[in-house]
Amino acid sequence: MTGIAQRPWWHRVEHVDTDASGIVHFSRYASLLETVVLDFLETSGAGLAVLAEHGLELVVTELRIKYVNSARYLDVLFGGAVIDHVGGAQFRSGATLYREEAIGACTKLVTGSLTFGTVRRASGTPAALPAVVRNTLKGLFADAERHASS
């Protein structure tokens, strides 16, 4: 991942996120990373609302997560996403979650890569990304590339 979104996503760890010892359960990170990406897409004009207007929705076709550190009950997490690849009917996004520390610093918790495919809402069959969404995603990819080279 080359950077984080302009408007980072944040979340306060709730009891439901944790195991019996108060540590965020490893399985919750998949959902949190997906939420980071979906929020990024929505605020960028390429989210679920735009796809729904075209009778489409997203499905996750691949997920990879690298665990670095743990979070605990009541920690404040924030994260961001970038677009790593755009194809005709799918795209890949990178996402990172951090824990906000008391002194204003942050600790990286997890990084992930999510590949999304586009399907028709009515049938669940694969469909091409609408041109408006594909162009927006390509613009986000180009922004990520520029930030990576600077």
C-alpha positions in Angstrom: 0.0 0.0 0.0 1.3 3.4 -0.9 -0.7 5.8 1.2 -3.9 6.4 3.1 -7.1 8.1 2.0 -7.6 11.8 2.2 -10.3 11.4 4.9 -9.2 8.5 7.1 -11.8 6.1 8.5 -11.8 5.7 12.3 -13.4 3.2 14.8 -13.4 2.9 18.6 -12.9 -0.8 19.5 -16.1 -2.2 21.0 -16.6 -5.2 23.2 -18.1 -7.1 20.3 -14.7 -6.7 18.5 -12.7 -8.5 21.2 -12.1 -11.9 22.5 -12.4 -12.9 26.2 -9.1 -11.2 27.1 -10.1 -7.8 25.6 -7.9 -8.1 22.5 -9.5 -7.5 19.0 -10.1 -11.0 17.5 -8.1 -11.6 14.4 -11.3 -12.3 12.4 -12.6 -8.7 13.0 -9.8 -7.2 11.0 -11.2 -8.5 7.7 -14.5 -6.7 8.3 -12.7 -3.6 9.5 -10.5 -3.5 6.4 -13.4 -4.0 4.1 -15.2 -1.1 5.8 -12.2 1.2 5.3 -12.2 0.4 1.6 -16.0 0.8 1.2 -15.9 4.2 3.0 -13.0 5.3 0.8 -15.0 4.3 -2.3 -18.2 6.0 -1.1 -16.4 9.3 -0.4 -14.6 9.1 -3.7 -17.7 8.7 -5.8 -17.2 5.0 -6.7 -19.1 3.3 -3.9 -22.0 1.0 -3.4 -24.6 3.8 -4.0 -23.2 4.5 -7.5 -23.0 0.8 -8.4 -26.6 0.3 -7.1 -27.8 2.9 -9.6 -26.4 0.6 -12.3 -28.0 -2.5 -10.8 -24.6 -3.7 -9.6 -22.8 -4.6 -6.3 -19.4 -5.7 -5.2 -18.2 -9.1 -3.9 -14.8 -9.7 -2.3 -13.0 -12.3 -4.4 -9.7 -12.3 -2.6 -8.5 -11.1 0.8 -5.0 -11.0 2.2 -4.1 -9.7 5.6 -0.8 -9.2 7.3 -1.0 -8.8 11.1 1.6 -6.6 12.7 0.2 -5.5 16.2 -2.9 -6.0 18.4 -5.6 -3.6 19.4 -7.6 -3.7 22.6 -11.0 -2.7 23.9 -11.6 1.1 23.6 -8.6 1.7 21.4 -9.2 4.2 18.7 -8.3 2.8 15.3 -8.0 4.7 12.0 -7.2 3.6 8.5 -7.1 4.4 4.9 -7.2 2.8 1.5 -5.7 3.1 -2.0 -6.5 1.6 -5.3 -3.8 -0.8 -6.5 -5.3 -2.1 -9.7 -8.3 -1.5 -11.9 -9.6 -4.0 -14.5 -12.7 -4.3 -16.6 -14.9 -6.1 -14.0 -12.7 -6.0 -10.8 -10.3 -3.9 -8.9 -7.8 -4.3 -6.0 -7.5 -2.0 -3.0 -4.9 -1.9 -0.3 -5.9 -0.8 3.2 -4.1 -0.3 6.5 -5.4 0.0 10.1 -3.5 1.9 12.8 -4.0 2.4 16.5 -4.0 6.0 17.7 -1.6 6.4 20.7 -2.1 8.9 23.5 0.9 11.0 22.5 -0.5 11.6 18.9 1.6 8.8 17.4 0.2 5.8 15.7 1.0 2.1 15.6 0.4 0.0 12.5 -1.9 -3.0 13.2 -2.7 -4.7 9.9 -2.3 -4.2 6.2 -4.5 -5.9 3.7 -5.3 -6.3 0.0 -8.9 -6.8 -1.1 -9.9 -7.7 -4.6 -13.5 -6.9 -5.5 -15.5 -8.2 -8.5 -18.7 -6.5 -9.9 -21.9 -8.6 -10.1 -25.4 -7.9 -11.2 -27.6 -7.4 -8.1 -30.6 -9.4 -9.5 -28.6 -12.5 -10.6 -25.2 -12.4 -9.0 -23.6 -12.9 -12.4 -20.3 -11.1 -13.2 -20.6 -7.7 -14.9 -18.3 -5.0 -16.1 -17.6 -1.9 -14.0 -19.6 1.0 -15.3 -17.3 3.5 -17.2 -17.9 6.2 -14.6 -16.8 4.0 -11.8 -13.9 2.5 -13.7 -12.7 6.1 -14.6 -13.0 7.2 -11.0 -11.1 4.2 -9.7 -8.3 4.8 -12.4 -8.0 8.3 -11.1 -7.6 7.1 -7.5 -5.0 4.6 -8.8 -3.1 7.4 -10.5 -3.3 9.5 -7.3 -1.8 6.6 -5.3 1.0 6.2 -8.0 1.8 9.9 -7.7 2.0 9.8 -3.9 4.2 6.7 -4.0 6.7 8.4 -6.3 7.0 11.6 -4.3 
